[in-house]
Amino acid sequence: MCGIAGTYRWPDGKVVTDRLTDTLAHRGPDGAGRYSHTLGDGEVHLGHRRLAIIDLSETGAQPMVSDGLALTYNGELYNAPELRAELQSEGVRFRGTSDTEVLLEAWRRWGTDCLPRLRGMFALGIFDERTGDLVLARDQLGIKPLFLLRRGEGLMFASELKALAAATGGSLEVDHAALVASLLYYWVPDSRCAFREAEKLPPGSWLRCRPDGRVERGRFWHLKDVAAEGRERALAGERPDLAAVVEDSTRRHLLSDVPVATFLSGGLDSSYLTALAARHQPGISAYTIGFRAEDAKFEAMPDDLRYARQVADRFGVDLHEIEIAPNVLDLLPQMTYHLDEPIGDPAAINTFLICSAAREAGVKVMLSGMGADELFAGYRKHLANLLALRYQRVPQPLRHGVSAVVDRLPVASARRGYRSVRFAKRFLSFADLPEETAFRRSYTMYDQDELLALVDPDLAGTVDDVLTEHADIYQDNDLDDFVNRMCLGDARMFLPGLNLAYTDRSSMAASTEVRVPYVDVEVVEAAFAVPGERKIVGRQGKAVLKEAATSVLPREIVYRPKGLFSAPLRAWMSRDLAPLVREVIHDGVLVNSGLLRRDALARMAAEDAAGQQDFSKHLWHVLTLEYWYRDATSGSGQSTRYTA
């Protein structure tokens, strides 16, 4: 796991590449390297920061150069042993034991055709001295990030957007359409980028720069196709052995020359992975979090710690408990910097603090249960959208009466929040809507009218574009299975745009690699071969995964109420952050620039403070957006006066 960067026919490419690489130092504290080559009247430069995981010797150092190919690579290949054996059978001789060398030789043999054969997470830049071509590629699911920026025939790329911003001297302009999208989602979709000139290489794709200025793009893997193939497998009566697939993925994800530990929240996903990992690596360490008692009570959070302890005791896991009582006023700007784009999920703080604690204990690699909820319909929104179909059959006068009663209920008192009321209000906000609109509304921050009331009126067209994009992506399939349509939408948008993004940035900020065994190509293919009726059974989400897990875990863990990998936002908002919220509303850059409307923000804050509505997540995201926008505009020479 590392940080990669480079330039292709870019003015002052050597200096720029060094600056890109220096900005990524946290991603790879174990080493640094740069490769340079003349290219006509220009140059190509590849940079690398190393976090040594496999082959800790110099034979694993990067950029790796061999017989006219130069590679800078960030990731792990979990099928590297098989690829190595296949290449050796064809006469390839290896100098070391790194997966980087396997990737380089696979590219030499098969070119872009090697990409669909790779099982793992990766972002790479590979230069061919003979042709002068530079190819960038990103893994199938978008686990590893890759940002790029083109000007004329020149290109620069890096693992993080902040590196591009630093290397261009703060000259990048904010894309206000991306900020509108972030307000809707509380993250920036993978199809958009917070700076106008920059872009994210899409998952499962490659880009080739040629010396004559041509740029070619290709796609080697697409979730839409995987879902369609899964549907055909299901119709043919094929039932994947999910327990075997998940165990194989977990075993492969333990491949490492340094210690590996797990996240263990006490929920199904992390407990299942930890139990499987302990089978193959007895005594493995795990890390879990708890909150200040008063915060957890105010938030009405479940007691996940006792379940984590139960799993650890049963499987001989060395459990490390971390109480989170952070100084959020300090952590907020710190996390905003590390997250690259405005991402308003406080779970990023949990990941950062857990990874920091693990790193201090000498752990470089962590396994996470990320992805299971998206692929197997484990979020409350999945069940809620199914229940909404039944709710729509209730006579309309009765529905109106229910809405009127719930609308008057408070979501919190002075001492505690009421989760059931919050859930009811959330459900009723989308229960009467058509499918795509309801699904979007079930997990995003605002409906169309609320978003229009919040942003500058000149951005009304942008709001329409953002909502249309969601509809286009959600409807881009031929699935006749509602549950799998939701899972596909999540895997294409929610997973790479939010969960994988914050996991990568917050873990790498602590110089720690997080691996995600559920977000594995073979697990994903198996997941979409499971009909939706086996994912949600009755009111039980992730039913098929729970069935698989019962072969390993006790039923009281498998069928416990769903836990939360989040933070006590309401408690933080009512105490630690209340003065900052007032400051941002009355004199923040977003309000003073005209991007956000003060009256709408003030109304949200007042209703949240009164306990009538739960806008804690909305206000947290406004704070993250405020800090991000300040940084993005302060050093760029841009006016902080927003113009649409």
FENWOHU-V310259 format. One record per residue. RES is the residue in three letters. PHI is phi in whole degrees, 0 to 359 (NA if undefined). PSI is psi in degrees with one decimal (NA if undefined). Layout:
res,phi,psi
RES,PHI,PSI
RES,PHI,PSI
This chain:
res,phi,psi
MET,NA,135.9
CYS,201,-173.8
GLY,241,133.2
ILE,239,154.2
ALA,199,166.0
GLY,176,168.7
THR,224,151.9
TYR,225,112.8
ARG,53,42.5
TRP,255,136.1
PRO,303,137.9
ASP,53,43.0
GLY,302,-36.2
LYS,297,-49.1
VAL,297,-43.4
VAL,296,-43.7
THR,296,-40.3
ASP,297,-38.4
ARG,291,-41.5
LEU,304,-48.7
THR,294,-40.3
ASP,298,-37.3
THR,295,-22.5
LEU,263,15.4
ALA,304,-35.5
HIS,296,-26.4
ARG,285,-20.1
GLY,209,81.1
PRO,280,-4.1
ASP,270,-6.1
GLY,171,161.7
ALA,217,150.5
GLY,203,159.3
ARG,216,143.8
TYR,239,140.4
SER,226,147.3
HIS,206,139.5
THR,287,141.5
LEU,221,93.2
GLY,59,-124.4
ASP,269,12.0
GLY,229,-159.2
GLU,214,161.0
VAL,237,138.8
HIS,226,134.8
LEU,240,132.8
GLY,242,158.1
HIS,206,139.1
ARG,241,129.5
ARG,254,130.6
LEU,250,103.0
ALA,286,118.0
ILE,239,-47.8
ILE,237,132.6
ASP,58,83.8
LEU,283,-4.5
SER,279,179.7
GLU,291,-15.6
THR,289,-10.7
GLY,258,3.1
ALA,291,154.5
GLN,226,164.9
PRO,304,141.0
MET,264,126.8
VAL,239,131.0
SER,204,120.7
ASP,47,51.1
GLY,89,-0.6
LEU,245,138.5
ALA,232,128.8
LEU,233,130.9
THR,241,128.8
TYR,215,138.3
ASN,235,115.3
GLY,151,-166.9
GLU,217,136.9
LEU,253,115.6
TYR,275,-10.1
ASN,252,22.4
ALA,302,-39.3
PRO,301,-41.5
GLU,292,-43.0
LEU,297,-40.0
ARG,300,-46.2
ALA,297,-41.0
GLU,296,-43.5
LEU,292,-38.6
GLN,297,-36.1
SER,293,-18.9
GLU,262,8.6
GLY,100,2.8
VAL,285,134.7
ARG,249,132.0
PHE,255,142.5
ARG,276,-35.2
GLY,226,-160.6
THR,243,12.3
SER,282,152.9
ASP,286,-18.5
THR,298,-44.3
GLU,293,-35.8
VAL,298,-44.9
LEU,298,-44.4
LEU,299,-43.8
GLU,287,-31.5
ALA,296,-40.0
TRP,295,-41.4
ARG,300,-38.9
ARG,284,-44.1
TRP,238,-6.3
GLY,59,-141.4
THR,296,-18.4
ASP,293,-13.9
CYS,285,-22.3
LEU,299,-47.2
PRO,292,-10.7
ARG,273,-10.1
LEU,276,129.5
ARG,246,104.2
GLY,166,-153.5
MET,232,135.9
PHE,196,150.1
ALA,221,137.2
LEU,212,157.3
GLY,229,126.3
ILE,229,129.8
PHE,245,134.1
ASP,254,111.5
GLU,296,-27.1
ARG,284,-39.5
THR,263,-20.3
GLY,79,10.7
ASP,274,139.2
LEU,247,127.1
VAL,243,132.1
LEU,252,144.0
ALA,212,155.2
ARG,223,147.0
ASP,297,167.4
GLN,302,-40.0
LEU,259,-4.1
GLY,78,32.6
ILE,292,-43.6
LYS,258,138.5
PRO,274,154.9
LEU,208,113.3
PHE,257,145.8
LEU,216,161.1
LEU,214,129.4
ARG,244,135.8
ARG,224,116.2
GLY,60,-127.8
GLU,267,1.6
GLY,266,154.6
LEU,215,143.2
MET,232,151.8
PHE,216,158.0
ALA,196,162.1
SER,288,-20.0
GLU,224,146.7
LEU,293,-33.3
LYS,299,-28.3
ALA,292,-42.7
LEU,297,-41.2
ALA,297,-42.6
ALA,292,-40.9
ALA,289,-22.2
THR,264,10.0
GLY,68,27.3
GLY,73,23.4
SER,269,-3.5
LEU,288,140.4
GLU,265,140.4
VAL,293,135.7
ASP,268,105.3
HIS,291,-21.7
ALA,293,-37.6
ALA,294,-35.0
LEU,291,-37.6
VAL,298,-43.2
ALA,299,-39.2
SER,293,-32.8
LEU,295,-40.4
LEU,295,-50.2
TYR,268,-25.0
TYR,71,22.8
TRP,199,165.2
VAL,262,120.5
PRO,303,153.2
ASP,297,-20.6
SER,281,-9.6
ARG,236,164.6
CYS,220,143.5
ALA,292,-18.5
PHE,248,141.1
ARG,298,-46.8
GLU,286,-26.1
ALA,278,160.7
GLU,210,162.4
LYS,257,130.4
LEU,295,126.3
PRO,296,150.4
PRO,303,147.5
GLY,66,27.7
SER,224,166.7
TRP,223,159.8
LEU,224,131.5
ARG,242,125.3
CYS,259,129.2
ARG,252,155.1
PRO,299,-24.3
ASP,276,6.2
GLY,97,-10.5
ARG,289,145.4
VAL,233,125.0
GLU,245,148.8
ARG,231,149.2
GLY,212,160.8
ARG,237,128.3
PHE,249,-3.4
TRP,196,136.8
HIS,219,128.3
LEU,301,-36.3
LYS,302,-43.2
ASP,292,-39.4
VAL,298,-42.4
ALA,295,-39.8
ALA,294,-41.9
GLU,294,-36.9
GLY,297,-39.6
ARG,299,-41.3
GLU,294,-38.2
ARG,296,-40.7
ALA,294,-41.9
LEU,296,-29.9
ALA,279,-0.1
GLY,86,11.2
GLU,284,131.0
ARG,239,103.2
PRO,297,145.9
ASP,279,86.5
LEU,297,-39.4
ALA,301,-41.4
ALA,291,-39.5
VAL,294,-44.5
VAL,293,-39.4
GLU,294,-40.9
ASP,297,-42.5
SER,297,-43.9
THR,297,-43.1
ARG,300,-44.3
ARG,295,-35.7
HIS,287,-8.0
LEU,275,-5.8
LEU,300,114.9
SER,189,150.4
ASP,260,8.1
VAL,229,164.3
PRO,301,143.4
VAL,241,138.0
ALA,230,178.4
THR,232,155.7
PHE,283,137.5
LEU,222,95.2
SER,276,-18.6
GLY,97,-5.4
GLY,278,174.9
LEU,301,-51.2
ASP,297,-50.6
SER,288,-32.6
SER,294,-42.1
TYR,297,-47.6
LEU,297,-42.9
THR,296,-42.1
ALA,297,-42.4
LEU,293,-41.7
ALA,297,-38.0
ALA,293,-26.3
ARG,298,-40.9
HIS,265,-19.0
GLN,222,77.3
PRO,305,140.2
GLY,80,12.7
ILE,304,146.9
SER,275,152.3
ALA,220,153.1
TYR,235,135.4
THR,223,164.0
ILE,234,153.6
GLY,224,169.5
PHE,239,163.1
ARG,307,138.0
ALA,304,-41.8
GLU,293,-33.5
ASP,290,-45.1
ALA,297,-38.7
LYS,293,-44.1
PHE,299,-38.9
GLU,278,-8.1
ALA,55,47.3
MET,274,144.3
PRO,290,157.5
ASP,273,87.5
ASP,285,-24.7
LEU,301,-39.4
ARG,293,-32.1
TYR,289,-40.1
ALA,299,-42.4
ARG,296,-38.0
GLN,297,-44.5
VAL,296,-44.6
ALA,299,-44.6
ASP,297,-41.4
ARG,292,-35.2
PHE,250,13.1
GLY,66,36.5
VAL,268,139.0
ASP,276,98.5
LEU,269,131.0
HIS,247,121.2
GLU,257,132.6
ILE,238,121.0
GLU,272,126.8
ILE,263,108.5
ALA,228,61.1
PRO,286,155.7
ASN,278,90.1
VAL,294,-24.7
LEU,295,-30.7
ASP,275,-39.3
LEU,289,-30.2
LEU,301,-55.2
PRO,294,-32.3
GLN,296,-46.6
MET,291,-34.7
THR,299,-40.5
TYR,296,-48.1
HIS,291,-29.7
LEU,282,-8.5
ASP,76,-47.6
GLU,234,163.2
PRO,292,103.3
ILE,240,119.4
GLY,257,32.5
ASP,258,114.4
PRO,292,-9.9
ALA,300,-22.0
ALA,300,-34.3
ILE,295,-44.2
ASN,303,-47.9
THR,299,-44.8
PHE,298,-45.9
LEU,291,-38.7
ILE,296,-47.4
CYS,295,-35.8
SER,296,-42.5
ALA,294,-41.4
ALA,295,-41.1
ARG,296,-39.1
GLU,297,-27.3
ALA,271,5.0
GLY,92,10.2
VAL,267,128.4
LYS,255,-19.8
VAL,233,132.3
MET,233,143.5
LEU,260,134.9
SER,238,149.0
GLY,275,14.2
MET,305,138.7
GLY,105,-23.8
ALA,295,-39.7
ASP,296,-40.8
GLU,293,-41.9
LEU,278,-27.6
PHE,242,17.0
ALA,61,57.1
GLY,257,-5.8
TYR,278,154.6
ARG,300,-31.4
LYS,297,-32.2
HIS,294,-49.5
LEU,295,-40.5
ALA,299,-39.0
ASN,292,-33.5
LEU,293,-43.4
LEU,296,-31.0
ALA,298,-33.9
LEU,298,-37.9
ARG,286,-39.6
TYR,300,-33.5
GLN,293,-14.9
ARG,273,-8.4
VAL,288,138.8
PRO,307,139.6
GLN,301,-41.5
PRO,301,-37.5
LEU,292,-38.9
ARG,298,-41.4
HIS,297,-38.7
GLY,294,-42.5
VAL,299,-45.1
SER,299,-40.7
ALA,296,-40.0
VAL,292,-49.1
VAL,296,-35.7
ASP,299,-29.5
ARG,276,-12.6
LEU,284,140.9
PRO,281,150.8
VAL,268,-10.6
ALA,200,153.4
SER,253,-169.8
ALA,292,-23.8
ARG,248,-18.8
ARG,202,159.3
GLY,263,160.2
TYR,245,98.4
ARG,297,-39.3
SER,297,-36.8
VAL,291,-41.5
ARG,301,-45.2
PHE,296,-41.5
ALA,297,-44.9
LYS,298,-41.9
ARG,298,-46.5
PHE,301,-46.8
LEU,291,-17.1
SER,288,-17.0
PHE,228,-5.0
ALA,297,-25.5
ASP,265,2.2
LEU,269,160.3
PRO,297,164.4
GLU,307,-60.0
GLU,297,-42.2
THR,295,-41.2
ALA,296,-43.7
PHE,297,-45.0
ARG,300,-45.8
ARG,292,-24.3
SER,288,-15.9
TYR,226,-3.2
THR,263,177.4
MET,270,-30.5
TYR,219,154.0
ASP,275,178.6
GLN,299,-45.1
ASP,295,-39.3
GLU,295,-40.1
LEU,292,-41.0
LEU,297,-35.4
ALA,287,-20.4
LEU,272,-35.3
VAL,258,167.5
ASP,308,133.7
PRO,303,-27.5
ASP,291,-10.3
LEU,264,13.1
ALA,301,-40.7
GLY,295,-35.5
THR,294,-39.7
VAL,301,-45.2
ASP,301,-42.5
ASP,298,-42.4
VAL,294,-42.7
LEU,292,-38.0
THR,295,-38.0
GLU,298,-41.3
HIS,299,-45.5
ALA,298,-41.8
ASP,297,-44.0
ILE,290,-43.7
TYR,297,-38.3
GLN,272,-1.4
ASP,278,68.5
ASN,192,166.2
ASP,246,22.1
LEU,288,140.2
ASP,253,21.7
ASP,240,110.0
PHE,302,-45.1
VAL,297,-44.3
ASN,288,-25.4
ARG,296,-41.5
MET,295,-43.2
CYS,298,-40.1
LEU,294,-42.9
GLY,300,-42.5
ASP,295,-43.3
ALA,291,-25.0
ARG,270,-26.0
MET,240,-62.0
PHE,296,-42.5
LEU,292,-56.1
PRO,286,-34.6
GLY,288,-34.8
LEU,245,-69.4
ASN,294,-45.5
LEU,290,-33.5
ALA,294,-51.0
TYR,289,-31.1
THR,296,-45.0
ASP,297,-52.2
ARG,293,-43.6
SER,286,-31.9
SER,285,-41.9
MET,290,-24.6
ALA,298,-26.8
ALA,261,15.7
SER,54,44.9
THR,229,139.8
GLU,265,128.2
VAL,251,127.6
ARG,253,147.7
VAL,233,85.6
PRO,300,-26.9
TYR,287,-26.1
VAL,267,64.8
ASP,236,141.2
VAL,303,-38.3
GLU,284,-32.9
VAL,293,-41.8
VAL,297,-44.1
GLU,298,-39.9
ALA,293,-38.9
ALA,299,-40.7
PHE,277,-2.8
ALA,269,1.8
VAL,259,121.1
PRO,298,151.4
GLY,302,-30.8
GLU,292,-15.4
ARG,263,-9.5
LYS,272,-41.0
ILE,242,114.2
VAL,240,116.6
GLY,65,-119.9
ARG,249,22.1
GLN,256,109.8
GLY,280,161.0
LYS,55,32.8
ALA,301,-41.7
VAL,290,-34.8
LEU,289,-38.0
LYS,297,-39.8
GLU,300,-42.4
ALA,294,-38.7
ALA,289,-21.9
THR,295,-16.3
SER,286,-13.1
VAL,238,-44.4
LEU,261,151.4
PRO,293,150.5
ARG,298,-30.9
GLU,292,-21.8
ILE,276,-45.1
VAL,298,-42.1
TYR,252,22.8
ARG,289,161.3
PRO,300,147.3
LYS,299,133.0
GLY,274,-178.2
LEU,230,126.6
PHE,258,74.1
SER,219,-154.9
ALA,219,157.9
PRO,283,72.7
LEU,298,-43.3
ARG,300,-41.1
ALA,296,-43.3
TRP,297,-41.4
MET,294,-38.6
SER,282,-16.4
ARG,237,-80.9
ASP,301,-40.2
LEU,255,-3.3
ALA,304,-44.5
PRO,297,-36.9
LEU,293,-38.7
VAL,301,-45.0
ARG,298,-40.5
GLU,297,-44.0
VAL,294,-36.5
ILE,291,-41.0
HIS,272,-29.7
ASP,213,32.5
GLY,277,160.1
VAL,295,-38.8
LEU,298,-41.3
VAL,286,-46.7
ASN,294,-26.8
SER,281,-16.2
GLY,93,-2.7
LEU,292,-43.4
LEU,246,152.6
ARG,262,126.7
ARG,299,-40.4
ASP,296,-38.8
ALA,292,-41.7
LEU,295,-43.4
ALA,298,-39.0
ARG,295,-43.1
MET,300,-47.0
ALA,298,-39.6
ALA,293,-44.3
GLU,293,-35.8
ASP,292,-45.0
ALA,297,-33.0
ALA,282,-10.3
GLY,80,10.8
GLN,279,-35.9
GLN,227,155.3
ASP,259,97.4
PHE,250,21.5
SER,298,-42.1
LYS,292,-39.1
HIS,299,-45.8
LEU,288,-36.0
TRP,301,-44.5
HIS,294,-36.7
VAL,300,-39.0
LEU,295,-43.6
THR,296,-39.7
LEU,293,-38.7
GLU,300,-49.5
TYR,296,-41.8
TRP,297,-44.1
TYR,293,-36.6
ARG,301,-48.8
ASP,295,-40.4
ALA,291,-27.2
THR,254,-19.0
SER,289,-37.8
GLY,259,7.8
SER,260,-8.5
GLY,81,0.1
GLN,285,149.4
SER,287,141.0
THR,279,-0.6
ARG,278,114.5
TYR,286,137.4
THR,231,132.5
ALA,287,NA
